[in-house]
Every structure is written in C-alpha cells, then in structure tokens.
Amino acid sequence: MAIPARQIIVCQSFRVAGDKKGICHKQTEGFLQYIEEEVLDRGLDCLISATTCLKQCDSGPIMVIQPENWWFKGVDSEEAIDAILDGLEDGEPPAKYLITA
C-alpha cells in the first residue's frame, strides 16, 4: 500500500486515560465517514485519522491537514468540511476556518 500524500486529522477529544472530554467529539458525529466519502469522491490521496485532544478546545471542533500544516477551527458542519476540501483542491485554505498564529 502506498503512503498517502496527505493526512487529515480530526480531533475526537480522546485523553490519555481514554475518556472523551471537550467539545470536538460531541460536534463531529458522523464526520469521519463524511470526510472519507468526500475524499474518495474527489479523488484526493488522503488518510483520515481520529486523534487525541489537539489542545484547541476553545476553537473546536478542530481538523488539521498535513503536510500543509493547515489547522482549522469550528469544523462543525458538512459545509465547513466541503469548504476545507475545496481549499485543499485549490491549494488555498479557506480563511473563515483557518487558525492563524
């Protein structure tokens, strides 16, 4: 199996002890499947991963695209996911969701 060109990381609020805390997992029910289906439909070479807490709870739900290192906040709808994937295809992250330093 080839190594994917990108990884899409979706915060699922997991903690070291295994308990879910925070808001990301509460607001992303079904998102992993939606992202996976969209990535396949668009022909993007991405691995979708659920992850531990990304320590951005005030801005959640959080999604990260690597290797671009684009961090997105407020990813709480299919509209947000579509905008982010559109930006990935266009090479320009949507400013509305982008976390900036």
Phi, psi and omega in degrees: 000133181286153176282129181294153180290329183221159172235131175254119184253127181242120179295131176238015171065016179294141177249169182305319181283355178097347180285143176269131176222170181086193185249342188303311182293333181287332185254008183236026178303122179082357183292323182300317179294318179298314180298315180302314180296318179296317179299315178295315180299326182273352180072028179278144180265082185225145170258131179260128182228134169274146186222174174292177179303134179263009173062035178232037189306325180294342183248001188293167356292147186250140174224138182235139174244124178245146013271003180297337184061039175272122179252128182242141180249162174060032181275081188238018181205162175296328177300317179296315180299315180300317180297319180292317179291326173299316178297323178296317178295324182274348181081015182222115181291143178290121185300330182303326184252350186287132173273123180249150182284000000 
